[in-house]
Amino acid sequence: MKILGMGNALVDIMTQLEDDRFLERFKLPKGSMTLVDRELSSFIHVETTGLKKIQSSGGSAANTIHGLAHMGLQTTYIGKIGNDEMGSFFKKDMEMNGINPILYNSFNDTGRAVALISRDYERTFATYLGAAVELSVEDITTDIFSGHDLFYIEGYLINNLKLFKKALRIAKKEGLKTAVDLASYNVVKEFKKPFQSILNELVDIVFANEDEARALTGKDPENAINELAEHSEIAIVKTGSDGSLVRSNSITWSVPALEIHPLDTTGAGDLYASGFLYGLSRKLNLQRCAKIGTLLAANVIEIVGAKMDEPRWKNILKEVKLIENEI
């Protein structure tokens, strides 16, 4: 299976907070993704000087594509970057990880996401989209989708509704399976009706966490999964420490979480999607797909940021093989 991903090309700046008063000061809802302008992003970056920080290429779909590439799948990523140091960093990171980058250039700065990590491991994003937001309808052409089997798009892009719909429509027309991650509960709240329409018309696989599922359906996870599955072939609701629910063809599977030593939840949902889609590429049943997703999510929660080192990936791949070979 060859997978095409599309999202906001961002550089993540992982920042560990001493307490949550900083979030209150800047009116950032804990656990959400809030869009900020360049000035506020820079100010937050300066105001957190002295706190422990890690920089890495990021963005939701980019994290998922990274995970899939590490698992040996052929991947392509579409995004937009600035002609600056962060843009060069982003592109080089993609290429070094075996991802085919289709990156358009902008005169604006490369987008960045300041990820503020609370002491209880929850992360709150203050995101300056910069060049990423300039990815346009004109950039998306049919030839990009050629040769791919599945199209994965992050829900954050619904801010550009025409772009979001065009990409999914081309993917469906070209015979690709389509997968959407709902991104963030505040985004879902703002675009509830468009999301409902798009899921019903253009999406085969939908990923949501319990907050996003509740924002879309008004229901708890056990009932939200039923509603989501009415509009898509496969529905997944991630329920944190309770694991995840997967539903397809009127059957629901509940897969428990793993016991871990959590440090930072950044990338947990993105890497869950990597593991789940890898399982689909291997034609595993949905329960095993969810187990692999759970495995990847558990591992990324034990580090700061969404990029795991090679020794950890080596151990993950060994455990994935065990799941694949379960009787």
HELIX and SHEET records of a PDB file:
HELIX    1   1 ARG A   21  ARG A   25  1                                   5    
HELIX    2   2 ARG A   38  GLU A   47  1                                  10    
HELIX    3   3 SER A   60  HIS A   70  1                                  11    
HELIX    4   4 GLU A   85  MET A   96  1                                  12    
HELIX    5   5 GLY A  130  GLU A  134  5                                   5    
HELIX    6   6 VAL A  137  ASP A  139  5                                   3    
HELIX    7   7 THR A  142  PHE A  145  1                                   4    
HELIX    8   8 GLY A  155  ASN A  159  5                                   5    
HELIX    9   9 LEU A  161  LYS A  173  1                                  13    
HELIX   10  10 TYR A  185  GLU A  190  1                                   6    
HELIX   11  11 LYS A  192  LEU A  202  1                                  11    
HELIX   12  12 GLU A  210  THR A  217  1                                   8    
HELIX   13  13 PRO A  221  GLU A  230  1                                  10    
HELIX   14  14 GLY A  240  ASP A  242  5                                   3    
HELIX   15  15 ALA A  268  SER A  281  1                                  14    
HELIX   16  16 LEU A  286  ILE A  301  1                                  16    
HELIX   17  17 GLU A  310  GLU A  324  1                                  15    
SHEET    1   A 9 ASN A 100  SER A 106  0                                        
SHEET    2   A 9 GLN A  74  GLY A  82  1                                        
SHEET    3   A 9 LYS A   2  MET A   6  1                                        
SHEET    4   A 9 LEU A 150  GLU A 154  1                                        
SHEET    5   A 9 LYS A 177  ASP A 181  1                                        
SHEET    6   A 9 ILE A 205  ASN A 209  1                                        
SHEET    7   A 9 ILE A 234  LYS A 238  1                                        
SHEET    8   A 9 SER A 244  SER A 248 -1                                        
SHEET    9   A 9 ILE A 251  VAL A 255 -1                                        
SHEET    1   B 5 MET A  33  LEU A  35  0                                        
SHEET    2   B 5 ARG A 123  TYR A 128  1                                        
SHEET    3   B 5 GLY A 111  ILE A 117 -1                                        
SHEET    4   B 5 LEU A  10  GLN A  16  1                                        
SHEET    5   B 5 LYS A  53  GLY A  58 -1                                        
END                                                                             
